[in-house]
Amino acid sequence: MKILIIGNGWIGKRCHESWPDSVLSDIKIKSVTDVIALLEEHRPDVVLNAAGVVGKPNVDWCETHQQETIFGNIVLPILIAEAVQQKNIYLLHMGTGCVYYGYFTDPKGWKESDPANPLAVYTKTKYAADLVLSTLPNVGIARIRMPIDSIPSSANLIDKLVRYPKVVDVINSATVVEDMIKVFYKLLEQRATGIFHVTNPGAIKHREIIALYEELVDPSHTNEWLTEEDLVTSGLAKKKRSNNILQSPNLDALGIAMRPIHEAVRDAMIKYSENIK
Ligand SMILES: NC(=O)c1ccc[n+]([C@@H]2O[C@H](COP(=O)([O-])OP(=O)(O)OC[C@H]3O[C@@H](n4cnc5c(N)ncnc54)[C@H](OP(=O)(O)O)[C@@H]3O)[C@@H](O)[C@H]2O)c1
């Protein structure tokens, strides 16, 4: 299976390193013609769209850069979807589980079929793309959350949490990158359509991730704790962040399983401690 990965960023590169049968494009796409040219050059069987605008240094950037965020997260996926429809090639598009704010009445969490309630420019644009792309045949949408990786990176939740002097005390669904890469491959192989919550079953507290870091990586690490409300009122974030728990019945229905969150995060942290040496 030849996979064309669009988006030469953190996740695009991580997938490319793991898939010998992939090509990674770093072309800046501006039109459907640009995408058609890429498809004709590489002749892929399937496409992963890992391109998007996440905001740098963080997602608050999107609050004041609406046009760039709308282009990268809504217009760009539609251009890619238009091209793959013309060429009849399957597309797996990356979404985010951060389109849900708060905890659902069902303790197992939000299902893929539950309408979302995005509040920020970033999450509104990501949800807009989900709504549009999910109407198309031959397209799957993989929503990930708070990626946790065994390889240090500024985008890795481990690096983010241990770098903050004050950390929010919350519980969330999360995605362990090693598991995500395997699930994406299976979704691409199956050309699975619809929306998928690609999150490890269960939920994990930021306190538990930091405790693992202190146990396995750096026992001298310390931080202070904040409540969710403190994050915005103290000025550390412009916009309320998404905290939620998700379930993945659509993945379950395909027989695709991920490791339970605590097992997968411990494994990632052990590897992380080796990788930073
Ligand atoms: N990281 C997370 O925590 C997270 C969580 C949930 C979902 N996601 C989703 O996962 C996807 C990948 O995120 P990431 O963390 O890998 O972000 P990233 O490191 O910023 O990578 C995104 C890449 O897309 C590229 N890009 C933007 N506009 C493009 C265009 N018009 N044509 C071609 N490439 C373009 C960017 O290039 P430039 O940098 O040159 O602009 C960048 O290389 C995004 O859809 C994001 O919403 C990420």
The ligand as an SDF file (V2000), in Angstrom:
LIG
                    3D

 48 52  0  0  0  0  0  0  0  0999 V2000
   -0.4150   18.0120   17.8960 N   0  0  0  0  0  0  0  0  0  0  0  0
   -1.5500   17.8230   18.5430 C   0  0  0  0  0  0  0  0  0  0  0  0
   -1.5980   17.9180   19.7850 O   0  0  0  0  0  0  0  0  0  0  0  0
   -2.8010   17.4440   17.7960 C   0  0  0  0  0  0  0  0  0  0  0  0
   -3.9240   17.0290   18.5120 C   0  0  0  0  0  0  0  0  0  0  0  0
   -5.0920   16.6860   17.8290 C   0  0  0  0  0  0  0  0  0  0  0  0
   -5.1110   16.7900   16.4330 C   0  0  0  0  0  0  0  0  0  0  0  0
   -4.0130   17.2270   15.7580 N   0  0  0  0  0  0  0  0  0  0  0  0
   -4.1040   17.3590   14.3050 C   0  0  0  0  0  0  0  0  0  0  0  0
   -3.0690   16.6060   13.6930 O   0  0  0  0  0  0  0  0  0  0  0  0
   -2.6620   17.2240   12.4820 C   0  0  0  0  0  0  0  0  0  0  0  0
   -1.1350   17.3310   12.4720 C   0  0  0  0  0  0  0  0  0  0  0  0
   -0.7380   18.1400   13.5740 O   0  0  0  0  0  0  0  0  0  0  0  0
    0.7830   18.3000   13.9990 P   0  0  0  0  0  0  0  0  0  0  0  0
    0.8260   18.2870   15.4730 O   0  0  0  0  0  0  0  0  0  0  0  0
    1.6610   17.3840   13.2200 O   0  0  0  0  0  0  0  0  0  0  0  0
    1.0230   19.8170   13.5300 O   0  0  0  0  0  0  0  0  0  0  0  0
    2.3120   20.4680   12.8430 P   0  0  0  0  0  0  0  0  0  0  0  0
    3.5570   19.9000   13.3960 O   0  0  0  0  0  0  0  0  0  0  0  0
    2.1100   21.9490   12.8840 O   0  0  0  0  0  0  0  0  0  0  0  0
    2.1660   19.9470   11.3390 O   0  0  0  0  0  0  0  0  0  0  0  0
    1.2270   20.4510   10.4510 C   0  0  0  0  0  0  0  0  0  0  0  0
    1.9050   20.6050    9.1400 C   0  0  0  0  0  0  0  0  0  0  0  0
    0.9620   21.0350    8.1620 O   0  0  0  0  0  0  0  0  0  0  0  0
    1.6610   21.9110    7.2920 C   0  0  0  0  0  0  0  0  0  0  0  0
    0.7580   22.7350    6.5070 N   0  0  0  0  0  0  0  0  0  0  0  0
   -0.0100   23.7860    6.9120 C   0  0  0  0  0  0  0  0  0  0  0  0
   -0.6400   24.3070    5.8430 N   0  0  0  0  0  0  0  0  0  0  0  0
   -0.2800   23.5570    4.7660 C   0  0  0  0  0  0  0  0  0  0  0  0
   -0.5810   23.6120    3.3750 C   0  0  0  0  0  0  0  0  0  0  0  0
   -1.3940   24.5640    2.8670 N   0  0  0  0  0  0  0  0  0  0  0  0
   -0.0280   22.6840    2.5590 N   0  0  0  0  0  0  0  0  0  0  0  0
    0.7970   21.7460    3.0510 C   0  0  0  0  0  0  0  0  0  0  0  0
    1.1340   21.6470    4.3390 N   0  0  0  0  0  0  0  0  0  0  0  0
    0.6050   22.5650    5.1870 C   0  0  0  0  0  0  0  0  0  0  0  0
    2.5050   22.7340    8.2330 C   0  0  0  0  0  0  0  0  0  0  0  0
    3.5150   23.4150    7.5410 O   0  0  0  0  0  0  0  0  0  0  0  0
    4.1170   24.8060    8.1560 P   0  0  0  0  0  0  0  0  0  0  0  0
    4.5380   24.5160    9.5540 O   0  0  0  0  0  0  0  0  0  0  0  0
    5.2250   25.1160    7.2120 O   0  0  0  0  0  0  0  0  0  0  0  0
    2.9920   25.7800    8.1080 O   0  0  0  0  0  0  0  0  0  0  0  0
    3.0360   21.6520    9.1540 C   0  0  0  0  0  0  0  0  0  0  0  0
    4.2250   21.0870    8.6160 O   0  0  0  0  0  0  0  0  0  0  0  0
   -3.4110   18.5540   12.4060 C   0  0  0  0  0  0  0  0  0  0  0  0
   -4.5540   18.3820   11.5960 O   0  0  0  0  0  0  0  0  0  0  0  0
   -3.8750   18.7960   13.8300 C   0  0  0  0  0  0  0  0  0  0  0  0
   -5.0560   19.5550   13.8920 O   0  0  0  0  0  0  0  0  0  0  0  0
   -2.8520   17.5290   16.3990 C   0  0  0  0  0  0  0  0  0  0  0  0
  1  2  1  0
  2  3  2  0
  2  4  1  0
  4  5  1  0
  4 48  2  0
  5  6  2  0
  6  7  1  0
  7  8  2  0
  8  9  1  0
  8 48  1  0
  9 10  1  0
  9 46  1  0
 10 11  1  0
 11 12  1  0
 11 44  1  0
 12 13  1  0
 13 14  1  0
 14 15  2  0
 14 16  1  0
 14 17  1  0
 17 18  1  0
 18 19  2  0
 18 20  1  0
 18 21  1  0
 21 22  1  0
 22 23  1  0
 23 24  1  0
 23 42  1  0
 24 25  1  0
 25 26  1  0
 25 36  1  0
 26 27  1  0
 26 35  1  0
 27 28  2  0
 28 29  1  0
 29 30  1  0
 29 35  2  0
 30 31  1  0
 30 32  2  0
 32 33  1  0
 33 34  2  0
 34 35  1  0
 36 37  1  0
 36 42  1  0
 37 38  1  0
 38 39  2  0
 38 40  1  0
 38 41  1  0
 42 43  1  0
 44 45  1  0
 44 46  1  0
 46 47  1  0
M  CHG  2   8   1  16  -1
M  END
$$$$
